């Protein structure tokens, strides 16, 4: 990884690193049915902040419901990966 300036380092620590941790936890099956609410909350926060940065006036409210099965896990991975990709473009 290239050397980051102070602003990039803060961006990485506050946004990219937590997204990496969530994705790692999903890929390693560290989340369970009780984690759905937490993941929905994080997904909403990151999505709404991304939309704000992109100057898109829209709030996301759809939540993933049910159990932490393979289908829902893949949905979370897809959404968090997309958000990480978009935030990474700003670095």
mmCIF file of the C-alpha atoms, coordinates in Angstrom:
data_MODEL
# 
_entry.id   MODEL 
# 
loop_
_atom_site.group_PDB 
_atom_site.id 
_atom_site.type_symbol 
_atom_site.label_atom_id 
_atom_site.label_alt_id 
_atom_site.label_comp_id 
_atom_site.label_asym_id 
_atom_site.label_entity_id 
_atom_site.label_seq_id 
_atom_site.pdbx_PDB_ins_code 
_atom_site.Cartn_x 
_atom_site.Cartn_y 
_atom_site.Cartn_z 
_atom_site.occupancy 
_atom_site.B_iso_or_equiv 
_atom_site.pdbx_formal_charge 
_atom_site.auth_seq_id 
_atom_site.auth_comp_id 
_atom_site.auth_asym_id 
_atom_site.auth_atom_id 
_atom_site.pdbx_PDB_model_num 
ATOM 1  C CA . UNK A 1 1  ? 0.000   0.000   0.000  1.00 0.00 ? 1  UNK A CA 1 
ATOM 2  C CA . UNK A 1 2  ? 1.289   3.458   -0.842 1.00 0.00 ? 2  UNK A CA 1 
ATOM 3  C CA . UNK A 1 3  ? 2.088   5.928   1.905  1.00 0.00 ? 3  UNK A CA 1 
ATOM 4  C CA . UNK A 1 4  ? -1.002  7.898   2.874  1.00 0.00 ? 4  UNK A CA 1 
ATOM 5  C CA . UNK A 1 5  ? -1.217  11.527  3.845  1.00 0.00 ? 5  UNK A CA 1 
ATOM 6  C CA . UNK A 1 6  ? -2.916  12.435  7.129  1.00 0.00 ? 6  UNK A CA 1 
ATOM 7  C CA . UNK A 1 7  ? -6.359  12.917  5.551  1.00 0.00 ? 7  UNK A CA 1 
ATOM 8  C CA . UNK A 1 8  ? -6.152  9.628   3.647  1.00 0.00 ? 8  UNK A CA 1 
ATOM 9  C CA . UNK A 1 9  ? -4.988  7.808   6.777  1.00 0.00 ? 9  UNK A CA 1 
ATOM 10 C CA . UNK A 1 10 ? -7.973  9.093   8.766  1.00 0.00 ? 10 UNK A CA 1 
ATOM 11 C CA . UNK A 1 11 ? -10.293 8.149   5.923  1.00 0.00 ? 11 UNK A CA 1 
ATOM 12 C CA . UNK A 1 12 ? -8.832  4.653   5.881  1.00 0.00 ? 12 UNK A CA 1 
ATOM 13 C CA . UNK A 1 13 ? -9.048  4.242   9.661  1.00 0.00 ? 13 UNK A CA 1 
ATOM 14 C CA . UNK A 1 14 ? -12.596 5.584   9.970  1.00 0.00 ? 14 UNK A CA 1 
ATOM 15 C CA . UNK A 1 15 ? -14.211 4.115   6.851  1.00 0.00 ? 15 UNK A CA 1 
ATOM 16 C CA . UNK A 1 16 ? -12.209 1.523   4.918  1.00 0.00 ? 16 UNK A CA 1 
ATOM 17 C CA . UNK A 1 17 ? -10.808 -0.407  7.877  1.00 0.00 ? 17 UNK A CA 1 
ATOM 18 C CA . UNK A 1 18 ? -14.213 -0.898  9.579  1.00 0.00 ? 18 UNK A CA 1 
ATOM 19 C CA . UNK A 1 19 ? -15.688 -2.022  6.241  1.00 0.00 ? 19 UNK A CA 1 
ATOM 20 C CA . UNK A 1 20 ? -12.837 -4.524  5.886  1.00 0.00 ? 20 UNK A CA 1 
ATOM 21 C CA . UNK A 1 21 ? -13.567 -5.833  9.391  1.00 0.00 ? 21 UNK A CA 1 
ATOM 22 C CA . UNK A 1 22 ? -17.267 -6.284  8.613  1.00 0.00 ? 22 UNK A CA 1 
ATOM 23 C CA . UNK A 1 23 ? -16.499 -8.069  5.337  1.00 0.00 ? 23 UNK A CA 1 
ATOM 24 C CA . UNK A 1 24 ? -13.922 -10.287 7.043  1.00 0.00 ? 24 UNK A CA 1 
ATOM 25 C CA . UNK A 1 25 ? -16.441 -11.173 9.754  1.00 0.00 ? 25 UNK A CA 1 
ATOM 26 C CA . UNK A 1 26 ? -19.062 -12.046 7.150  1.00 0.00 ? 26 UNK A CA 1 
ATOM 27 C CA . UNK A 1 27 ? -16.638 -14.186 5.156  1.00 0.00 ? 27 UNK A CA 1 
ATOM 28 C CA . UNK A 1 28 ? -15.528 -15.997 8.314  1.00 0.00 ? 28 UNK A CA 1 
ATOM 29 C CA . UNK A 1 29 ? -19.114 -16.563 9.539  1.00 0.00 ? 29 UNK A CA 1 
ATOM 30 C CA . UNK A 1 30 ? -18.552 -14.480 12.679 1.00 0.00 ? 30 UNK A CA 1 
ATOM 31 C CA . UNK A 1 31 ? -22.020 -12.949 12.479 1.00 0.00 ? 31 UNK A CA 1 
ATOM 32 C CA . UNK A 1 32 ? -25.224 -14.751 13.474 1.00 0.00 ? 32 UNK A CA 1 
ATOM 33 C CA . UNK A 1 33 ? -28.970 -14.092 13.540 1.00 0.00 ? 33 UNK A CA 1 
ATOM 34 C CA . UNK A 1 34 ? -28.493 -11.588 16.370 1.00 0.00 ? 34 UNK A CA 1 
ATOM 35 C CA . UNK A 1 35 ? -26.121 -9.587  14.130 1.00 0.00 ? 35 UNK A CA 1 
ATOM 36 C CA . UNK A 1 36 ? -28.728 -8.736  11.476 1.00 0.00 ? 36 UNK A CA 1 
ATOM 37 C CA . UNK A 1 37 ? -29.813 -5.539  13.248 1.00 0.00 ? 37 UNK A CA 1 
ATOM 38 C CA . UNK A 1 38 ? -26.204 -4.399  13.773 1.00 0.00 ? 38 UNK A CA 1 
ATOM 39 C CA . UNK A 1 39 ? -25.294 -5.095  10.135 1.00 0.00 ? 39 UNK A CA 1 
ATOM 40 C CA . UNK A 1 40 ? -28.422 -3.313  8.874  1.00 0.00 ? 40 UNK A CA 1 
ATOM 41 C CA . UNK A 1 41 ? -27.535 -0.296  11.009 1.00 0.00 ? 41 UNK A CA 1 
ATOM 42 C CA . UNK A 1 42 ? -23.954 -0.187  9.691  1.00 0.00 ? 42 UNK A CA 1 
ATOM 43 C CA . UNK A 1 43 ? -25.133 -0.726  6.114  1.00 0.00 ? 43 UNK A CA 1 
ATOM 44 C CA . UNK A 1 44 ? -27.594 2.170   6.411  1.00 0.00 ? 44 UNK A CA 1 
ATOM 45 C CA . UNK A 1 45 ? -24.973 4.502   7.918  1.00 0.00 ? 45 UNK A CA 1 
ATOM 46 C CA . UNK A 1 46 ? -22.330 3.749   5.302  1.00 0.00 ? 46 UNK A CA 1 
ATOM 47 C CA . UNK A 1 47 ? -24.802 3.865   2.407  1.00 0.00 ? 47 UNK A CA 1 
ATOM 48 C CA . UNK A 1 48 ? -26.330 7.168   3.479  1.00 0.00 ? 48 UNK A CA 1 
ATOM 49 C CA . UNK A 1 49 ? -22.890 8.706   4.014  1.00 0.00 ? 49 UNK A CA 1 
ATOM 50 C CA . UNK A 1 50 ? -21.774 7.538   0.583  1.00 0.00 ? 50 UNK A CA 1 
ATOM 51 C CA . UNK A 1 51 ? -24.874 9.059   -1.003 1.00 0.00 ? 51 UNK A CA 1 
ATOM 52 C CA . UNK A 1 52 ? -24.185 12.302  0.848  1.00 0.00 ? 52 UNK A CA 1 
ATOM 53 C CA . UNK A 1 53 ? -20.602 12.403  -0.441 1.00 0.00 ? 53 UNK A CA 1 
ATOM 54 C CA . UNK A 1 54 ? -21.881 11.781  -3.966 1.00 0.00 ? 54 UNK A CA 1 
ATOM 55 C CA . UNK A 1 55 ? -24.412 14.622  -3.535 1.00 0.00 ? 55 UNK A CA 1 
ATOM 56 C CA . UNK A 1 56 ? -27.337 12.268  -4.032 1.00 0.00 ? 56 UNK A CA 1 
ATOM 57 C CA . UNK A 1 57 ? -30.364 13.351  -2.012 1.00 0.00 ? 57 UNK A CA 1 
ATOM 58 C CA . UNK A 1 58 ? -31.750 9.950   -1.100 1.00 0.00 ? 58 UNK A CA 1 
ATOM 59 C CA . UNK A 1 59 ? -31.976 7.992   2.152  1.00 0.00 ? 59 UNK A CA 1 
ATOM 60 C CA . UNK A 1 60 ? -31.813 4.220   2.245  1.00 0.00 ? 60 UNK A CA 1 
ATOM 61 C CA . UNK A 1 61 ? -34.156 2.478   4.613  1.00 0.00 ? 61 UNK A CA 1 
ATOM 62 C CA . UNK A 1 62 ? -34.552 -1.070  3.297  1.00 0.00 ? 62 UNK A CA 1 
ATOM 63 C CA . UNK A 1 63 ? -33.353 -3.650  5.769  1.00 0.00 ? 63 UNK A CA 1 
ATOM 64 C CA . UNK A 1 64 ? -32.357 -7.270  5.346  1.00 0.00 ? 64 UNK A CA 1 
ATOM 65 C CA . UNK A 1 65 ? -34.765 -9.350  7.386  1.00 0.00 ? 65 UNK A CA 1 
ATOM 66 C CA . UNK A 1 66 ? -34.710 -12.918 8.650  1.00 0.00 ? 66 UNK A CA 1 
ATOM 67 C CA . UNK A 1 67 ? -31.853 -15.147 9.658  1.00 0.00 ? 67 UNK A CA 1 
ATOM 68 C CA . UNK A 1 68 ? -28.152 -15.032 8.881  1.00 0.00 ? 68 UNK A CA 1 
ATOM 69 C CA . UNK A 1 69 ? -28.305 -17.669 6.158  1.00 0.00 ? 69 UNK A CA 1 
ATOM 70 C CA . UNK A 1 70 ? -26.084 -17.924 3.068  1.00 0.00 ? 70 UNK A CA 1 
ATOM 71 C CA . UNK A 1 71 ? -28.475 -15.805 1.007  1.00 0.00 ? 71 UNK A CA 1 
ATOM 72 C CA . UNK A 1 72 ? -28.531 -12.908 3.481  1.00 0.00 ? 72 UNK A CA 1 
ATOM 73 C CA . UNK A 1 73 ? -24.798 -13.216 4.142  1.00 0.00 ? 73 UNK A CA 1 
ATOM 74 C CA . UNK A 1 74 ? -24.106 -12.869 0.405  1.00 0.00 ? 74 UNK A CA 1 
ATOM 75 C CA . UNK A 1 75 ? -26.403 -9.843  0.237  1.00 0.00 ? 75 UNK A CA 1 
ATOM 76 C CA . UNK A 1 76 ? -24.485 -8.139  3.058  1.00 0.00 ? 76 UNK A CA 1 
ATOM 77 C CA . UNK A 1 77 ? -21.149 -9.010  1.427  1.00 0.00 ? 77 UNK A CA 1 
ATOM 78 C CA . UNK A 1 78 ? -22.373 -7.625  -1.901 1.00 0.00 ? 78 UNK A CA 1 
ATOM 79 C CA . UNK A 1 79 ? -23.605 -4.356  -0.386 1.00 0.00 ? 79 UNK A CA 1 
ATOM 80 C CA . UNK A 1 80 ? -20.640 -3.757  1.935  1.00 0.00 ? 80 UNK A CA 1 
ATOM 81 C CA . UNK A 1 81 ? -18.189 -4.618  -0.867 1.00 0.00 ? 81 UNK A CA 1 
ATOM 82 C CA . UNK A 1 82 ? -19.856 -2.124  -3.191 1.00 0.00 ? 82 UNK A CA 1 
ATOM 83 C CA . UNK A 1 83 ? -19.762 0.592   -0.540 1.00 0.00 ? 83 UNK A CA 1 
ATOM 84 C CA . UNK A 1 84 ? -16.092 -0.118  0.195  1.00 0.00 ? 84 UNK A CA 1 
ATOM 85 C CA . UNK A 1 85 ? -15.298 0.036   -3.521 1.00 0.00 ? 85 UNK A CA 1 
ATOM 86 C CA . UNK A 1 86 ? -17.017 3.391   -3.872 1.00 0.00 ? 86 UNK A CA 1 
ATOM 87 C CA . UNK A 1 87 ? -15.340 4.880   -0.792 1.00 0.00 ? 87 UNK A CA 1 
ATOM 88 C CA . UNK A 1 88 ? -11.954 3.565   -1.972 1.00 0.00 ? 88 UNK A CA 1 
ATOM 89 C CA . UNK A 1 89 ? -12.331 5.556   -5.200 1.00 0.00 ? 89 UNK A CA 1 
ATOM 90 C CA . UNK A 1 90 ? -12.060 8.745   -3.125 1.00 0.00 ? 90 UNK A CA 1 
ATOM 91 C CA . UNK A 1 91 ? -8.601  7.841   -1.804 1.00 0.00 ? 91 UNK A CA 1 
# 
